[in-house]
């Protein structure tokens, strides 16, 4: 921070105890959009294998498609090749199996299980050759040799690129070096090692094959208990085992020497001589991508390409839980997913496998803004951004990358995007990669490495790719940033050079339509020597001509380190910008002239902020609520539950924007919709507090004006919404300091994130250091600022002692106090003598055994949560932790208490509860007045009738609410009420007795006008009489506009809502 920088926000009072408004303005869900894309059927339905070429084209063999489907780098899917109509006949695949791509020679080799052949194509799908051999797995070596796992002979057969046999090895048997029940084969990037999966996925054998004199190198026996969660994870508790926490060799990838990547979403690991690590994140894209749905992972460490096929599932519910599962209301779709890391934990992008992409269809929206009047801009997990009008009508799509055509040596992606003032243009934080060698050694191969990153303005243009129109971006102007992208640290060698590299990360980007500036929140991440972040708000003019304006922000001191705690930017219709400081639970106001203004306290669990009209600030909270505060005194003037449905996870809400009229737009990643809320007078459907329920009762008549003698139908509507609840929880964090700043930085940030996400009005947090004798650093408290300051007292060295630390933590809890007790163990070194692969490492490192202490703590009812996180950009350091991180997991009280890498730890710390029903024991009573006659057989649903009273009963209120109706016939003319009283009594989802009164609508009854008799005539001659005058029936205007009659079902794809009958 430079001199004169803006100081960090002052800490909020303990527990964020801020002044509250005496009355909160109610908000209601008024719209949600867009509708769902059509279900993708027929493109990918029975996939067998996947690989990727050097230009990032993905090849998927699929039995239902009858051939190989190709996805272009821009996400466009091409028609399959190798289908029944292919020419020549040898190109036709009867039943496609696994495939392998030879990137150097531009060939695709596909196993045809229907004809026991290998069929070779070029990358455009043109037939090259085929030869006979049965196989279950196939791989290509760097010299072009093709390895096929022949399951019929239990041998690995090796051919040249046109099918000439070269050599083979193996043979039936269960002994080491023999093969049985083959599953897959792979060759390392240097061509020296072949990995073979056999014994039905329970063994991996590595063979030296570089000189064709095949020798057994190593055997990995996956039947050993350390490779299965039942024998390795959560041993101190009694929770059910997650089915995927195991190592299985259904698919294998040789990484070089003794390292191998095995498995898919049903169980996957990286096996190394110094230990192993589970791979594939258990839940990604806000729960829309689950580990169990990931298949055919393709790991190419030499080219840094990590691709898989997954199931995109937008249904509510956990990815895996021992007692409940996901809902099944919504269609699922296959999707191609790319990851940033070789452990498949950080999802980079996702493409739904459809040959036609509906305009405006969203997939995991995570950013939303209002860059221009009447426009909503949304960025999702695909390669496009989307523009809608305020009513949700699709206006335009934007590309987020340039042309990724085969043969190009440079490619650009827009990581963060926001709309601009001109149609067809966007502002973005760009990242450019170059295809080159990352080092000078002879063995180095060209890969995509970080080249440049910066801020730019782009126009979207349509071009052709694979015979189809696609959207790409072209720069109008670009401004490179002075320091490298953080990912470069993990791509350069040696490691000590990477540690000395100073990098710059862009945390957020927003366009301010009032000032015409692009705001970027940047942070210079220090090297191994400099213990200081450097955070700033940089403003670029929209024309890109003038130099940017920089506002330096302050970092927080943690002992000798200074760390950035600012995380995001919000803008408002007045031109003010807001920079969120999560550790300080505050937002810094930046005036339109770029000068810092007031610091506004916000709730401690605030995720995102956005400015509102009339001097207000809106905040999206981790608990799923949205709060509105006045800027002057930070008084809360509105708070409402922004989850789309009663069973929705609050963690799927990702961003918010606020219009000049006060409407709030919230992006929801799981159902991939935008939720729109607006101030609503009358009954409050959305509760304003956690663990509460809100209800709306409406009643109307149709028609409202009728003739005496006609009937009208009276309808009562009852709807409700309950917010989640969490029992008050005490969390004691166990952590150790770090001697090196690059390790200390992610550790502090992880702890700060936990503190920021916990509502300290309800919960308490303590801190225990793990080294030496294990000391209490901070007792249980609701003072977030005090806990944050105590991080600076963590020691930077010492012998880890988790045994004593667990005992110290347990002493902080009070038995029988009605609070939930949790111990959170942060990532650290630990070696378990019970499961360690090399016991000498435990003895040499002098680890104090902690398993007995963990069992005692768990037996006392305390939940022990183990955090298995490690930032991907710190890959150099993560690799050093892997051999001991796995051992740390044995201390978890159950497998449900292990936080997977890159997962949100809060659901593991808190017991987030949702009621089983919004209301139970519902009774609705409608009393009819004497002037209204009940019409028999018109009551819906059926009800009991006692005199002039109709009584309905429901066991529970459906999630979408319920309606009750009856037809009545007025007995008199005039403007009359339809009933004397209508009430609903029930018990709400949280056990509170409730009584809701319905309004009493009135109807206007018109008496028919009498007709004149025909005039008398003197003669008997008949004359025509005048036609009788009949009062016409009044036209019915239908039910009036009313709050609560539009019932939204966010757990179902459709055009957003439907009207109750």
Secondary structure, DSSP 8 states (H G I E B T S, - for coil): --TT-B-------GGG---B-SS---EEEEEEE--------SSSSSEEEEEE-TT--EEEEETTTTEEEEE-TTS-EEEEES-TT-SSGGG--SSEEEEEEETTTTEEEEEETTTTEEEEEETTS-EEEEEE---SEEEE-TTS-EEEEETTTTEEEEE-TTS-EEEEEE-B-SSTT-B-S--EEEE-TTSSEEEEEEGGGTEEEEEE-TTS--EEEEEEETTSGGGBHHHHSSTTS-----TTSB---SSEEEEETTEEEEEETTEEEEEETTEEEE-S-SEEGGGTEEGGG-EEEEEETTTTEEEEEEEEE--SS-SS-SS-----SS-EEEEEEEESSTTS-SEEEEEE--SS--TT--SS--EEE--STTEEEEE-SSSEEEEEETTS-EEEEEE-B----TT-SEEEEEEEEEE-SSTTEEEEEEEEEEEEESSSSTT--EEEEEEEEEEEEEEEEEEEETTEEEEEEEEEEEEE-SSB-GGGGGTSSSHHHHHT--EEEEEEEEEETTTTEEEEEEEEE--SS--B-EEEEEEEETTS-S--EEEEB--EEETTEEE--EEEEEE-TTS-EEEEETTTTEEEEE-TTS-EEEEEE--TTEEEEEEETTTEEEEEETTSEEEEEETTT--EEEEEE--SSTT--GGGEEEEEE-TTS-EEEEETTTTEEEEEEE--SS--S-SSTT-EEEEEEEEEESSEEETT-EEEEEEEEEEEE--EE--EEEEEEE---SSHHHHHHHHHHHHHHHHHS-TTT-EEEEEE-BTT--EEEEEES-HHHHHHHGGGS-S---B-HHHHHHHHHTTS-TTSS-EEEEEE-S-----TTT-S-HHHHHHHT----HHHHHHHHHTT-EEEEE----GGGHHHHHHHHHHHHHHGGGSSSGGGEE-TT--SHHHHS-EE--S-SEEEEEEEEE--TTEEE-TT--BS--EEETTEEEEEEEE--TT-EEEEEEEEESS-EEEES-SEEEEEEEETTS-EEEEE----EEEEE-----------SSS------------------S---TT-EE--TTS-SSS-EE--
